[in-house]
Amino acid sequence: MPARFPWPVVATAALILLITMGARQTIGLFVAPLDAATGLGIVSISLAIAIGQFVWGLAQPVFGAFADRFGPGRVIAFGGIMLAAGTAMTPFVHSEWALVAVLGILSAFGAGAGSLSILIGSVMQRLPGERRSFAAGIINAGGSLGQFVFAPLVQAAILGFGWVSAMLGVAGATLLTLPLAFAMRRRDGSAATAAHAAADSLGRQLKTAAADRSYWLLHLGFFTCGFHVAFLVTHLPGEVRLCGLSPVIGANSLAIIGLANVAGSLGVGWLGTRYRLKHLLSAVYAIRALAILLFMMAPKSATTFYLFALALGVTWLATLPPTTGIVGKLFGTRYLATLIGLTLFTHQLGAFYGAWLGGVAVARLGNYDGMFFADAALAVFAALINLPIREAPVARAAAAA
């Protein structure tokens, strides 16, 4: 690895994502106690979480544009305060719309300000093209490690101290992003600043991206990824309960997913320096489809859930390094946080439907079977839709034409 590889910044970005994603990805553990305490019902709670998924995605391009303009440090600090406030207020609301306001809007916007597009976009501006996929894999692994760390700790806190204390503890943990944000500030004279002087306007870059077929194919694949991740992170603990198993198995499964995705993210990030990124994306989605179908055919036991979590974990957020790598190849890095943010908005549009429809399905049908089969079908679609993607820079492709 070259001596100038920005290890401190990459490690800081991974640690910030560990905190923000760890807090977000364990929200499914609070669904049952929140329902019992408020009586709002699984559909209302799922709707609030689904809106949070959508808002988190909406925040990505908005805060990505601010980060591209003013630097990521201020954006991350502002988001940390919003995330902590929204999480801390959640236990004290008693209506559906209040829950939507604090969990679905306030905390989701805060998490979006300290999340993937801002962190990865900032770091990738400091790297040559051949190192970007690997760096994105390291940062992404931080988010997966957060799920592994937070899930068992949150479940233990719920059982030992009650769900209200556990959620307040999560809120306190998110404030740790504030001192870390200082290390992510943009320095004058950086490569990003030099690129800024020669870059086209943001409006022109967005117009170029909107006309590019490969960029839209990335969006379609990422939509299915969001559906998949949000459905499982929200409702896998519910599936465990329907099978008559201990809630600890649900928390352990989320932890296994997070730990396995550390290896998956690092592995796919490393493979992205050697193989075509679109082929890696297609393989990841195909593995997901196979894992879901095998899970549906297997008898439901703790071992089945753990093996399913292991298979999913390898691919969980492993789509992000090749996706961000392709966006960087197509359009460069000047407005990378904004362009990645837009793909994540589409990702979270899928996440909205995954989280919400999961609650609707179990309320009306009493099980999640239809959702699992729909999830597998979407994964097959995503595996196919990524194959026609072009990885050559847009300007070079236009010149060649």
C-alpha positions as CSV (number, residue, x, y, z in Angstrom):
1,M,0.0,0.0,0.0
2,P,1.4,3.4,-0.9
3,A,2.8,5.5,2.0
4,R,0.4,8.3,1.2
5,F,-2.7,6.1,1.7
6,P,-4.7,8.1,4.3
7,W,-5.1,5.5,6.9
8,P,-6.0,7.9,9.8
9,V,-8.9,9.4,7.8
10,V,-10.1,6.0,6.6
11,A,-10.0,4.6,10.1
12,T,-11.9,7.7,11.5
13,A,-14.5,7.4,8.8
14,A,-15.0,3.7,9.5
15,L,-15.3,4.4,13.3
16,I,-18.0,7.1,12.6
17,L,-19.9,4.7,10.4
18,L,-19.6,2.0,13.1
19,I,-21.5,4.3,15.5
20,T,-24.1,5.6,13.2
21,M,-24.9,2.3,11.5
22,G,-24.7,0.4,14.7
23,A,-27.4,2.7,16.2
24,R,-29.6,2.4,13.1
25,Q,-29.2,-1.3,12.3
26,T,-30.4,-2.5,15.8
27,I,-33.7,-0.6,15.7
28,G,-35.5,-3.9,15.0
29,L,-34.7,-5.0,18.5
30,F,-36.9,-2.2,19.8
31,V,-40.0,-3.0,17.7
32,A,-41.6,-5.5,20.1
33,P,-40.9,-3.6,23.4
34,L,-42.0,-0.3,21.7
35,D,-45.2,-2.0,20.6
36,A,-45.9,-3.4,24.1
37,A,-45.2,0.0,25.7
38,T,-47.2,2.2,23.4
39,G,-49.8,-0.1,21.8
40,L,-49.2,1.6,18.4
41,G,-49.1,-1.8,16.6
42,I,-46.6,-3.4,14.3
43,V,-47.9,-1.6,11.2
44,S,-47.5,1.9,12.7
45,I,-44.1,1.2,14.0
46,S,-43.0,-0.4,10.8
47,L,-44.3,2.7,8.9
48,A,-42.2,5.0,11.2
49,I,-39.1,2.9,10.6
50,A,-39.8,2.8,6.9
51,I,-40.1,6.6,6.7
52,G,-36.8,6.7,8.6
53,Q,-35.2,4.5,5.9
54,F,-36.5,6.8,3.2
55,V,-35.5,10.0,5.0
56,W,-32.0,8.5,5.7
57,G,-31.7,8.1,1.9
58,L,-33.1,11.6,1.2
59,A,-30.5,13.0,3.6
60,Q,-27.6,11.5,1.6
61,P,-27.6,13.7,-1.5
62,V,-28.7,16.7,0.6
63,F,-25.9,16.5,3.1
64,G,-23.6,15.1,0.4
65,A,-23.9,18.4,-1.5
66,F,-23.2,20.4,1.7
67,A,-20.1,18.2,2.3
68,D,-18.9,18.7,-1.3
69,R,-19.3,22.5,-0.8
70,F,-18.2,23.1,2.9
71,G,-16.4,19.9,3.8
72,P,-17.7,16.8,5.8
73,G,-16.6,17.8,9.3
74,R,-19.4,20.2,10.0
75,V,-22.0,18.0,8.4
76,I,-21.1,15.0,10.5
77,A,-21.1,17.0,13.7
78,F,-24.5,18.5,13.0
79,G,-25.8,15.0,12.1
80,G,-24.5,13.5,15.4
81,I,-26.5,16.0,17.4
82,M,-29.7,15.3,15.4
83,L,-29.2,11.5,15.7
84,A,-28.7,11.6,19.4
85,A,-31.7,13.9,20.0
86,G,-34.1,11.9,17.9
87,T,-33.0,8.6,19.5
88,A,-33.3,10.0,23.0
89,M,-36.8,11.3,22.4
90,T,-38.2,8.1,20.9
91,P,-39.1,6.4,24.2
92,F,-41.2,9.3,25.3
93,V,-43.6,9.5,22.4
94,H,-47.1,7.9,22.4
95,S,-48.6,8.6,19.0
96,E,-47.8,7.4,15.5
97,W,-47.0,10.8,14.1
98,A,-44.8,11.7,17.1
99,L,-42.9,8.5,16.5
100,V,-42.5,9.3,12.8
101,A,-41.2,12.8,13.7
102,V,-38.5,11.7,16.1
103,L,-37.5,8.2,14.8
104,G,-38.5,8.6,11.1
105,I,-37.3,12.1,10.5
106,L,-35.1,13.7,13.2
107,S,-32.8,10.7,13.9
108,A,-32.8,9.5,10.3
109,F,-31.7,12.9,9.0
110,G,-29.0,12.9,11.7
111,A,-27.8,9.4,10.7
112,G,-27.7,10.4,7.1
113,A,-25.4,13.3,7.8
114,G,-22.8,10.9,9.2
115,S,-23.2,8.1,6.9
116,L,-22.0,6.4,3.7
117,S,-22.0,9.0,1.0
118,I,-20.4,11.7,3.1
119,L,-17.7,9.5,4.6
120,I,-16.8,7.5,1.5
121,G,-17.1,10.5,-0.8
122,S,-14.7,12.5,1.4
123,V,-12.1,9.8,1.6
124,M,-12.3,8.8,-2.1
125,Q,-11.5,12.3,-3.1
126,R,-8.0,11.8,-1.6
127,L,-7.3,8.5,-3.5
128,P,-6.4,7.4,-7.0
129,G,-9.0,5.3,-8.8
130,E,-7.3,1.9,-8.2
131,R,-7.5,2.4,-4.4
132,R,-11.1,3.7,-4.0
133,S,-12.9,0.3,-3.9
134,F,-10.5,-1.0,-1.2
135,A,-10.9,2.2,0.9
136,A,-14.7,2.0,0.5
137,G,-14.6,-1.6,1.6
138,I,-12.7,-0.6,4.8
139,I,-15.2,2.2,5.7
140,N,-18.1,0.0,4.9
141,A,-16.7,-2.7,7.1
142,G,-16.8,-0.2,10.0
143,G,-20.6,0.0,9.6
144,S,-20.9,-3.8,9.6
145,L,-18.7,-4.0,12.7
146,G,-21.0,-1.5,14.3
147,Q,-23.9,-3.9,13.9
148,F,-21.9,-6.7,15.4
149,V,-20.9,-4.6,18.4
150,F,-24.2,-2.9,19.0
151,A,-26.7,-5.8,18.5
152,P,-25.7,-8.0,21.5
153,L,-25.0,-5.0,23.7
154,V,-28.4,-3.4,23.0
155,Q,-30.2,-6.7,23.5
156,A,-28.4,-7.3,26.8
157,A,-29.3,-3.7,27.9
158,I,-32.9,-4.3,27.0
159,L,-33.0,-7.5,29.0
160,G,-31.0,-6.1,31.9
161,F,-32.2,-2.5,32.2
162,G,-35.3,-2.1,30.1
163,W,-35.7,-0.9,26.5
164,V,-35.9,2.8,27.5
165,S,-32.5,2.8,29.2
166,A,-31.1,0.8,26.3
167,M,-32.3,3.4,23.7
168,L,-31.0,6.3,25.8
169,G,-27.7,4.4,25.9
170,V,-27.7,4.2,22.1
171,A,-28.4,8.0,22.0
172,G,-25.4,8.7,24.2
173,A,-23.2,6.5,22.1
174,T,-24.0,8.5,19.0
175,L,-22.5,11.6,20.5
176,L,-19.1,10.0,20.1
177,T,-19.3,11.1,16.5
178,L,-18.8,14.7,17.5
179,P,-15.0,14.6,18.3
180,L,-14.4,12.3,15.4
181,A,-15.9,14.8,13.0
182,F,-13.0,17.1,13.6
183,A,-10.6,14.7,11.9
184,M,-12.8,14.6,8.8
185,R,-12.7,18.3,8.1
186,R,-11.4,19.4,4.7
187,R,-7.9,20.9,4.6
188,D,-6.9,23.7,2.3
189,G,-4.6,22.6,-0.5
190,S,-5.9,19.1,-0.6
191,A,-6.5,17.3,-3.9
192,A,-10.2,17.9,-3.4
193,T,-9.6,21.7,-3.3
194,A,-7.5,21.6,-6.5
195,A,-10.2,19.5,-8.2
196,H,-12.8,22.1,-7.2
197,A,-11.1,24.8,-9.2
198,A,-11.2,22.8,-12.4
199,A,-14.5,21.1,-11.9
200,D,-17.8,21.7,-13.7
201,S,-20.7,23.0,-11.8
202,L,-22.8,20.6,-9.8
203,G,-25.8,21.2,-12.0
204,R,-23.8,20.2,-15.1
205,Q,-22.5,17.1,-13.3
206,L,-26.0,16.0,-12.3
207,K,-27.2,16.6,-15.9
208,T,-24.4,14.3,-17.2
209,A,-25.3,11.6,-14.6
210,A,-29.0,11.8,-15.4
211,A,-28.3,11.1,-19.1
212,D,-26.1,8.1,-18.3
213,R,-27.7,4.6,-18.7
214,S,-25.1,2.8,-16.5
215,Y,-25.8,5.2,-13.6
216,W,-29.5,4.4,-13.8
217,L,-28.8,0.7,-13.8
218,L,-26.8,1.1,-10.6
219,H,-29.9,2.9,-9.1
220,L,-32.2,0.0,-10.0
221,G,-29.8,-2.6,-8.4
222,F,-29.4,-0.5,-5.3
223,F,-33.2,-0.2,-4.9
224,T,-33.4,-4.0,-4.5
225,C,-30.5,-3.9,-2.1
226,G,-32.3,-1.4,0.1
227,F,-35.5,-3.5,0.1
228,H,-33.5,-6.5,1.1
229,V,-31.5,-4.9,3.9
230,A,-34.3,-2.9,5.5
231,F,-36.7,-5.9,5.4
232,L,-34.3,-8.2,7.2
233,V,-32.8,-5.8,9.7
234,T,-36.3,-4.7,10.8
235,H,-38.2,-8.0,10.7
236,L,-35.6,-10.8,11.2
237,P,-36.2,-10.6,15.0
238,G,-39.9,-10.9,14.3
239,E,-39.3,-14.0,12.2
240,V,-37.4,-15.4,15.1
241,R,-40.4,-14.8,17.4
242,L,-42.8,-16.4,14.9
243,C,-40.7,-19.5,15.0
244,G,-41.0,-19.7,18.8
245,L,-37.3,-19.0,19.4
246,S,-35.6,-16.8,21.9
247,P,-35.2,-13.1,21.0
248,V,-31.5,-13.5,21.8
249,I,-31.3,-15.5,18.6
250,G,-32.5,-12.5,16.6
251,A,-29.9,-10.3,18.2
252,N,-27.2,-12.8,17.6
253,S,-28.2,-13.2,14.0
254,L,-27.9,-9.4,13.5
255,A,-24.5,-9.5,15.1
256,I,-23.4,-12.4,12.9
257,I,-24.6,-10.5,9.8
258,G,-22.5,-7.5,10.9
259,L,-19.4,-9.5,11.6
260,A,-19.6,-11.5,8.4
261,N,-20.0,-8.3,6.4
262,V,-16.7,-7.0,7.7
263,A,-15.1,-9.9,5.8
264,G,-17.5,-9.4,2.9
265,S,-16.9,-5.7,2.6
266,L,-13.1,-6.0,2.9
267,G,-13.1,-9.0,0.5
268,V,-15.2,-7.3,-2.2
269,G,-13.3,-4.1,-1.8
270,W,-10.0,-6.0,-2.4
271,L,-11.5,-7.9,-5.3
272,G,-12.6,-4.7,-6.8
273,T,-8.9,-3.8,-7.4
274,R,-8.6,-6.9,-9.6
275,Y,-11.9,-7.7,-11.2
276,R,-14.7,-5.9,-13.0
277,L,-16.9,-4.2,-10.4
278,K,-20.2,-4.9,-12.2
279,H,-19.4,-8.6,-12.1
280,L,-18.8,-8.5,-8.4
281,L,-22.1,-6.7,-7.9
282,S,-24.0,-9.3,-10.0
283,A,-22.4,-12.2,-7.9
284,V,-23.3,-10.5,-4.6
285,Y,-27.0,-10.3,-5.6
286,A,-27.0,-13.8,-6.9
287,I,-25.6,-15.2,-3.6
288,R,-28.3,-13.3,-1.7
289,A,-31.1,-14.9,-3.8
290,L,-29.7,-18.4,-3.2
291,A,-29.3,-17.8,0.5
292,I,-32.9,-16.7,0.9
293,L,-34.3,-19.7,-1.0
294,L,-32.2,-22.1,1.0
295,F,-33.4,-20.5,4.2
296,M,-37.0,-20.9,3.2
297,M,-36.6,-24.6,2.5
298,A,-34.7,-25.3,5.8
299,P,-36.3,-26.2,9.1
300,K,-36.2,-23.2,11.4
301,S,-33.8,-23.5,14.3
302,A,-31.1,-21.4,15.9
303,T,-28.6,-23.1,13.6
304,T,-30.6,-22.3,10.5
305,F,-30.9,-18.6,11.5
306,Y,-27.2,-18.4,12.3
307,L,-26.2,-20.0,9.0
308,F,-28.6,-17.7,7.1
309,A,-27.1,-14.7,8.9
310,L,-23.6,-15.8,8.0
311,A,-24.5,-16.2,4.3
312,L,-26.3,-12.9,4.2
313,G,-23.6,-11.1,6.1
314,V,-20.9,-11.8,3.5
315,T,-23.1,-9.9,1.0
316,W,-25.0,-7.5,3.3
317,L,-23.5,-4.2,2.4
318,A,-20.8,-5.6,0.1
319,T,-22.6,-3.9,-2.8
320,L,-21.4,-0.5,-1.7
321,P,-17.6,-0.7,-2.5
322,P,-18.2,-1.7,-6.2
323,T,-21.2,0.7,-6.5
324,T,-19.1,3.7,-5.3
325,G,-16.2,2.5,-7.3
326,I,-18.2,2.5,-10.5
327,V,-19.7,6.0,-9.8
328,G,-16.1,7.3,-9.3
329,K,-15.0,5.7,-12.6
330,L,-17.9,7.2,-14.4
331,F,-17.9,10.8,-13.1
332,G,-14.7,11.4,-11.1
333,T,-14.6,12.5,-7.4
334,R,-15.4,16.2,-7.3
335,Y,-19.2,15.6,-6.6
336,L,-18.9,12.0,-5.5
337,A,-20.6,12.5,-2.2
338,T,-23.6,14.0,-4.0
339,L,-23.7,11.3,-6.7
340,I,-23.3,8.4,-4.2
341,G,-25.9,10.1,-2.1
342,L,-28.4,9.9,-4.9
343,T,-27.8,6.2,-5.4
344,L,-28.3,5.8,-1.6
345,F,-31.6,7.7,-1.9
346,T,-32.8,5.1,-4.3
347,H,-31.4,2.4,-2.0
348,Q,-33.5,3.8,0.8
349,L,-36.6,4.1,-1.4
350,G,-36.4,0.4,-1.6
351,A,-35.7,0.3,2.1
352,F,-38.9,2.1,2.8
353,Y,-40.9,-0.6,1.0
354,G,-38.9,-3.4,2.6
355,A,-39.5,-2.2,6.2
356,W,-43.1,-1.1,5.7
357,L,-44.4,-4.0,3.6
358,G,-42.8,-6.5,6.0
359,G,-45.0,-5.1,8.8
360,V,-48.1,-5.1,6.5
361,A,-47.4,-8.7,5.5
362,V,-47.1,-10.1,9.0
363,A,-50.2,-8.1,10.2
364,R,-52.4,-9.4,7.4
365,L,-51.0,-12.8,6.7
366,G,-49.4,-13.8,10.0
367,N,-46.0,-14.6,8.4
368,Y,-43.2,-13.2,6.3
369,D,-43.1,-16.0,3.6
370,G,-44.3,-13.8,0.7
371,M,-41.8,-11.1,1.6
372,F,-38.9,-13.6,1.6
373,F,-39.9,-14.9,-1.9
374,A,-40.3,-11.4,-3.2
375,D,-36.9,-10.5,-1.8
376,A,-35.3,-13.4,-3.6
377,A,-36.9,-12.4,-6.9
378,L,-35.6,-8.9,-6.6
379,A,-32.1,-10.2,-5.8
380,V,-32.2,-12.2,-9.1
381,F,-33.4,-9.1,-10.9
382,A,-30.5,-7.0,-9.5
383,A,-28.0,-9.7,-10.4
384,L,-29.1,-9.4,-14.1
385,I,-29.6,-5.7,-14.3
386,N,-26.0,-4.9,-13.3
387,L,-24.4,-6.9,-16.1
388,P,-24.9,-4.3,-18.9
389,I,-23.2,-1.5,-16.8
390,R,-20.3,0.4,-18.5
391,E,-17.3,1.2,-16.3
392,A,-15.5,3.6,-18.6
393,P,-15.4,7.3,-17.7
394,V,-18.3,9.2,-19.2
395,A,-16.1,11.9,-20.8
396,R,-13.8,9.2,-22.4
397,A,-16.8,7.2,-23.7
398,A,-18.3,10.4,-25.3
399,A,-14.9,11.2,-26.9
400,A,-14.6,7.7,-28.3
401,A,-18.1,7.9,-29.7
